[in-house]
Amino acid sequence: MKEGYIQLKISELNDKCNKIDQMFNFEKSKIELLEERVGGLKELIKKLKDLETFKENILKEVQKENQNIISKEIKNISDKIPKSAGEIIENKTKEINVFLEKMKNYEEEKIKQEKLINNLNEKINYLSKHNEYLMMKLVNKAVLSDREVNELDQRSAKK
């Protein structure tokens, strides 16, 4: 919006300068015609000089106004950049914190599952040893033979 306003003002000033140039050229051609016909008209020359100084003053004024507008815009943009950068950094920090929290929860869940797996492994080892002792007792009491125990081991290994 501000750029559009600046461009509008610049185009208005350019139009004014073009009109002044046209007026200046018109007056200059008039004076040249009059000088050719009448010979030096001091009054028209004075008006032409006044018009030229007016044009120079307008151009200086326009340049100052443009410089002020440009300076203000640069200052506004410079002020907005740190605010925007701060907001971006703050948003990214929040995203990183959320990600870290998810990673922490994931790691805690992983540790719980690892403990559960270790407990299950211990139970399996216990049951395996317990099974071996039971088989040995059954063999010692002649309830099962070694061959039957071996068959049971082979069947359980297949499954």
C-alpha positions, 0 to 999 in steps of 0.5 A: 500500500505504501509502495503504491502511494509512493509510486502515485506521488512520483507519477504525479510529480513526473506529470507536474515536471512534464507540464512545467517542461512543456510550459517552459518550452512553450514560453521559450519558443514564444520568447524566441519568436518575439525576439525574432520579431521584436528583438529582446523582450526583457519582461518575457525573459524575466518570466522565463527565468522566474519559471526556470527557477520555479521549476528548479525549486519544485524539483528540489522540493520533490527530491527532498519529499521523495528522500523523506518518504524513502527514508521513512519506508526504509526505517519501517521495513528495518523495524519490521524485519527484527520483529518478524525474525523474532516471531519466526525463531519463536515459532521454530523453537516451539516446534523443536520443543514439541518434537523434543517432547515427542522424542522423550515420550518415545524414548520412555516408551522404548525403555518400558518395552525394553524392560518388559522384553527383559522380564519376559526373557527372564520368565522364558529362561526360568520356564525353560530351566524349570522344564529341563528339571522336570524332564530330568525328574521324570526320567529319574523316576522312570516316568519318561525315557530319554528317547521320549524327552528327546522327541519332546525337545525335537517337537517343541523345536519345530513349533 
